[in-house]
Structures are given as C-alpha cells and as structure tokens.
Amino acid sequence: GSGGGTGGGSGTGTGSSVGGGLSNRTVKSRGKVNESSQKTGTVNVNVCVDSNGDVISADFTQKGSDTADGQLREAAVDAARRYKFAPSEFDKQCGTITFRFRVK
C-alpha cells in the first residue's frame, strides 16, 4: 500500500480512532488532548453518545489499553468527553475511542 498523507499542524503527539458501535457515526469535532508529559501508551475509553451527538459517558477500559498510567487515562477520558458526533436516531450508542500517545 502507498499513500496516506500527513495531518498538518504541529503534532499533538496523539492519534485517536473511534471504534465499536460508534465506528459509523461521523465525528464533528474531536476533543483536544491536554497531555504534555513524555509518556507513551494506548488508552481505550468506552463512550456512549446520545441522539444529539453529545458524549454522555466516558470511562477508561483496560481492554485494548496498554497503559494504566493515571495521567494518560485522565487526559484520554477528558478528551473523549469533549468529542461531538453527528446526530442520529439512536437514543444511546456506545463504542470506544482509542488514544495513542507518543513522544513528539
């Protein structure tokens, strides 16, 4: 495979992807991750979204995470709460957001 451009801007040091029951929902805006330590790891957050596209719950899950670091967990959950999804007919839809922290 070839291709795959780079996202512009100054690298935040994090990548994130939405999966599970939310993988088909359009992400309108991503929560910014406030994490400036040089720690690395993958943090999985279980999120539930209402019909307006607002995140109604966000909880760290060890499943799929390779770190239990408190700072990274807090930063990931905080960012996940600030995601905004496109509206849908579902009252409640749950899935995961995976945050990959890497040194800038």
C-alpha positions in Angstrom: 0.0 0.0 0.0 1.1 3.5 -0.8 -0.3 7.0 0.0 -1.6 8.2 3.4 -0.9 11.9 3.8 0.2 13.6 7.0 -2.1 15.7 9.0 -0.8 19.3 9.1 -0.2 21.4 12.1 2.2 20.9 15.0 1.9 17.3 16.1 0.0 16.9 19.3 1.7 13.6 20.0 -1.6 11.7 19.9 -3.6 9.8 17.4 -7.1 8.6 18.1 -9.6 6.4 16.4 -13.3 5.6 17.0 -14.5 2.0 17.0 -17.2 -0.3 18.2 -20.8 0.8 17.9 -19.7 4.3 17.1 -17.5 3.5 14.1 -20.2 4.5 11.7 -21.0 7.8 13.4 -19.5 10.9 11.9 -17.2 12.8 14.3 -18.0 16.5 14.1 -15.2 17.6 16.4 -12.5 15.8 18.4 -11.7 16.7 21.9 -8.2 18.2 22.3 -5.9 16.1 24.4 -4.2 18.1 27.1 -1.2 15.9 27.8 2.3 17.3 27.8 4.3 14.6 29.6 6.6 12.5 27.5 4.7 9.3 28.4 3.6 6.9 25.7 0.9 4.3 25.5 -2.5 3.4 24.2 -5.6 4.2 26.2 -9.1 2.9 25.3 -12.1 4.8 26.5 -15.7 3.4 26.4 -18.0 6.2 25.4 -21.8 6.5 25.0 -23.3 9.1 22.8 -26.9 10.4 22.7 -29.1 11.2 19.7 -27.8 14.8 19.6 -24.2 13.5 19.2 -23.1 14.5 22.7 -21.0 12.2 24.8 -23.0 11.2 27.8 -20.4 8.9 29.4 -16.7 8.2 29.0 -14.9 5.6 31.1 -11.4 4.2 30.9 -11.3 0.5 30.0 -8.2 -1.8 30.4 -9.4 -3.8 27.4 -7.3 -2.6 24.4 -5.2 -0.3 26.6 -1.5 -1.0 27.2 -1.1 1.5 30.0 -2.8 2.2 33.2 -1.0 5.5 33.8 -3.2 7.9 35.6 -2.2 11.0 33.7 -2.8 9.4 30.3 -6.1 7.9 31.4 -7.3 11.2 32.7 -6.2 13.0 29.5 -7.9 10.5 27.3 -11.2 10.4 29.2 -11.2 14.2 29.4 -10.7 14.5 25.6 -13.3 11.7 24.9 -15.9 13.7 26.9 -15.4 16.7 24.6 -16.0 14.8 21.3 -19.0 15.8 19.3 -20.7 13.3 17.0 -23.3 13.9 14.2 -26.9 13.5 15.4 -28.6 10.2 14.8 -31.9 8.4 15.5 -30.3 6.3 18.3 -31.1 7.5 21.9 -27.9 5.9 23.0 -25.0 4.5 21.1 -21.8 3.2 22.7 -18.4 2.4 21.4 -14.7 3.1 22.1 -12.3 5.9 21.3 -8.6 4.8 21.3 -6.0 7.3 22.1 -2.4 6.6 21.1 0.1 8.7 23.0 3.6 9.0 21.5 6.5 11.3 22.2 6.6 14.3 19.9 
